[in-house]
């Protein structure tokens, strides 16, 4: 599993083969979150749902070729996880 918590981690990840594979899925999220410090509002998990998240408690879920995209809001201040798993 890959966990991304900062903008720097995201940029380094997007330069990898896996990052390029999921870049189009992450791009809308990154655009929406651009005005925030990523670590203050969200974290991204690729290839596995992070431990402690209820896999059925997502706020948003959609399918992409080869991937499932889910968004989990886990706190009242809006902090959430963007989770991409292979299908």
C-alpha positions in Angstrom: 0.0 0.0 0.0 1.1 3.5 -0.8 0.1 6.3 1.6 0.4 9.9 0.5 0.0 12.7 3.1 1.8 15.7 1.6 1.9 17.5 -1.7 5.5 16.6 -2.0 4.7 12.9 -1.6 2.0 13.2 -4.2 4.3 14.8 -6.7 7.0 12.2 -6.2 4.4 9.4 -6.5 2.9 10.8 -9.8 6.4 10.5 -11.3 6.3 6.7 -10.8 4.7 4.2 -13.2 1.9 3.5 -10.7 1.4 7.2 -10.2 1.1 7.8 -13.9 -1.5 5.0 -14.0 -3.8 6.7 -11.5 -3.0 10.3 -12.2 -6.2 10.9 -14.1 -8.3 9.6 -11.2 -6.4 11.7 -8.6 -6.3 14.9 -10.7 -9.9 16.2 -9.9 -9.2 15.6 -6.1 -5.8 17.4 -6.3 -7.4 20.3 -8.1 -10.2 20.7 -5.5 -7.7 20.4 -2.6 -5.0 22.7 -4.1 -5.9 25.6 -1.9 -5.3 23.5 1.3 -2.3 21.9 2.8 -3.0 18.3 1.8 -2.0 16.9 5.2 -4.7 19.1 6.9 -7.6 17.9 4.8 -6.9 14.5 3.2 -4.7 11.5 2.8 -4.4 9.2 -0.2 -4.1 5.4 -0.2 -3.3 3.4 -3.3 -3.6 -0.3 -3.6 -5.3 -1.0 -0.3 -7.9 0.4 2.1 -6.1 1.7 5.3 -6.6 -0.2 8.4 -9.4 1.1 10.6 -11.6 2.3 7.7 -14.9 0.6 7.4 -14.9 -0.5 3.7 -18.7 0.0 3.5 -18.6 3.5 5.0 -17.5 5.5 2.0 -19.2 8.8 1.0 -18.4 8.4 -2.7 -17.5 5.4 -4.8 -16.9 5.0 -8.6 -15.3 2.5 -10.9 -12.6 3.3 -13.4 -10.9 0.8 -15.7 -8.9 -1.4 -13.4 -9.5 0.7 -10.3 -12.2 1.5 -7.7 -12.1 5.0 -6.2 -13.6 5.7 -2.8 -13.7 8.7 -0.6 -14.2 8.4 3.2 -14.9 11.4 5.4 -13.6 10.4 8.9 -14.0 13.5 11.0 -16.3 16.4 11.6 -13.8 18.9 10.3 -14.0 17.2 6.9 -10.7 15.2 6.9 -10.9 12.3 4.6 -9.2 9.5 2.7 -9.1 9.1 -1.0 -8.7 5.4 -1.6 -7.8 3.7 -4.9 -7.9 -0.1 -5.1 -7.3 -2.4 -8.0 -10.3 -4.3 -9.4 
